[in-house]
Amino acid sequence: MKLAISSRGGKELDFTGIDFVKTDSVDIVHDLNSYPWPLADNSVDEVNCTHTYSIIKDDKAFMAELYRICKNDAIIKIISPYYTSLRSFSNPDILRRVNEFTFVFYHSVFREAQKLDKLPFDFKVIGHGLQWLNPWEAKSEEAKEYAKTHYWNVVEDIVVHISPIKKV
């Protein structure tokens, strides 16, 4: 199964949409802050999660639910407002800021090295990308890197790819 979380704005054709409200692209209406979701354990191969992670009330419960429903090595794409974007700070529904390091904290190796509490799930970061605001998208990589670390509202969204690590 391929799952689109927060699909009310649309979804790819072969994805099943789940969201808080019913629209044409939502197949399953469910409060995403209520667990468990109406999906079987280890049933999901791929997830597209668009602008939902930052508004979920309990990020660890959300990640535990992703872990439960996803197969080992499923690909999870999370798109979220970047922590320095105006959207991240102006939207009163956003509960957490997301940057390149956010999802590293869900990896057991990192948590162990930092002497942090063990979590009941484990994810590896596959990679991430940034969606730049104009005029920054056309600038050199060096200019973008400088702007990202010195200015606000240069990057609009971050796209992070993670995968659950399950003992099989």
C-alpha positions in Angstrom: 0.0 0.0 0.0 1.1 3.6 -0.7 -0.3 6.1 1.8 -0.7 9.9 1.4 -1.0 11.5 4.8 -2.8 14.8 4.7 -4.0 14.3 1.1 -6.8 16.9 1.0 -4.8 19.0 -1.5 -4.4 16.0 -3.8 -2.4 12.8 -4.1 -0.8 10.6 -6.6 -3.2 8.2 -8.3 -1.9 4.9 -6.8 -1.9 6.3 -3.2 -4.6 5.9 -0.5 -5.3 9.2 1.1 -5.9 9.7 4.8 -6.7 13.0 6.4 -8.7 14.8 9.1 -11.4 16.0 6.6 -13.1 14.5 3.6 -12.3 15.7 0.1 -12.2 14.0 -3.3 -8.6 12.8 -2.7 -9.2 11.5 0.9 -10.1 7.8 1.0 -9.9 7.4 4.8 -11.2 10.2 7.1 -9.4 9.9 10.5 -8.1 12.1 13.2 -4.4 11.7 12.7 -3.9 12.6 16.4 -5.9 9.5 17.4 -4.1 6.2 17.5 -4.1 3.5 16.1 -5.0 4.6 12.6 -7.3 2.2 10.7 -4.4 0.5 8.9 -2.9 -2.9 9.5 0.6 -3.4 10.9 3.4 -3.6 8.4 1.0 -2.8 5.5 2.6 0.3 4.0 5.4 0.4 1.4 5.6 4.1 0.8 4.3 7.3 2.6 3.9 10.8 1.4 3.3 13.1 4.4 2.7 16.7 3.4 2.6 19.5 5.9 1.3 17.3 8.7 4.3 16.3 10.9 4.7 19.9 12.2 1.0 20.2 13.3 0.6 16.8 15.0 0.2 17.1 18.7 2.5 14.3 19.8 5.4 13.7 17.4 6.6 10.6 19.1 3.2 9.0 19.0 3.0 10.0 15.3 6.3 8.4 14.5 5.4 5.3 16.5 2.3 4.9 14.4 4.3 5.3 11.1 6.6 2.7 12.4 3.7 0.3 13.2 2.0 0.6 9.8 5.1 0.7 7.6 7.0 -2.3 6.4 10.7 -2.6 7.1 12.6 -0.3 4.7 9.4 1.5 3.6 10.2 4.9 2.2 8.6 7.8 4.0 8.7 11.3 2.5 7.9 14.1 4.9 7.4 17.7 3.6 7.3 20.4 6.2 7.8 24.1 6.5 11.5 24.8 7.0 12.3 26.1 10.5 13.3 29.6 9.3 10.4 30.2 6.9 7.8 32.8 7.7 5.2 30.1 7.2 6.7 28.1 10.0 6.4 31.0 12.4 3.2 32.7 11.1 1.0 29.6 11.1 -0.5 29.2 14.6 -1.2 25.5 14.0 2.5 24.6 13.7 3.7 23.0 16.9 7.3 22.2 16.0 10.0 23.5 13.7 11.8 21.1 11.2 15.3 21.3 9.9 18.0 18.9 8.5 18.6 17.4 12.0 15.1 16.8 13.3 14.7 13.2 12.2 18.2 12.1 13.2 16.8 12.2 16.7 14.6 9.2 15.8 17.6 7.0 15.0 18.7 4.6 17.7 22.4 4.9 16.9 22.3 8.7 17.3 20.2 8.5 20.5 22.6 6.0 22.0 25.7 8.1 21.1 24.0 11.2 22.7 22.9 9.2 25.8 19.2 9.9 25.1 16.3 7.7 26.1 15.6 4.7 23.8 12.5 5.1 21.7 10.1 2.2 20.8 10.8 2.8 17.1 13.9 3.4 14.9 14.2 5.3 11.7 17.2 6.1 9.4 17.4 9.3 7.4 17.9 8.5 3.7 18.3 12.1 2.7 16.8 15.5 2.5 16.3 18.4 0.1 15.2 22.0 0.4 12.6 24.0 -1.5 14.0 27.5 -2.0 12.0 30.7 -2.2 12.6 33.1 -5.1 15.2 34.4 -5.9 17.3 31.9 -4.0 16.4 28.8 -6.1 18.5 30.2 -9.0 21.5 31.1 -6.9 24.7 29.1 -6.6 25.0 26.4 -4.0 27.5 28.6 -2.1 25.1 31.6 -2.0 22.2 29.3 -0.9 24.2 27.8 1.9 25.3 31.2 3.1 21.8 32.6 2.9 20.3 29.5 4.6 22.5 30.0 7.7 22.4 33.8 7.8 18.9 34.9 6.7 15.4 34.0 7.5 12.7 33.0 4.9 15.1 31.8 2.2 13.9 28.1 2.3 10.2 27.4 2.2 10.0 23.7 2.8 12.2 20.8 3.7 11.7 17.3 2.2 13.0 14.5 4.3 13.2 10.8 3.3 13.3 8.3 6.2 12.9 4.6 6.5 11.9 2.4 9.5 14.5 0.0 10.8 12.8 -3.2 12.0 14.3 -6.4 13.2 13.1 -9.1 10.8 
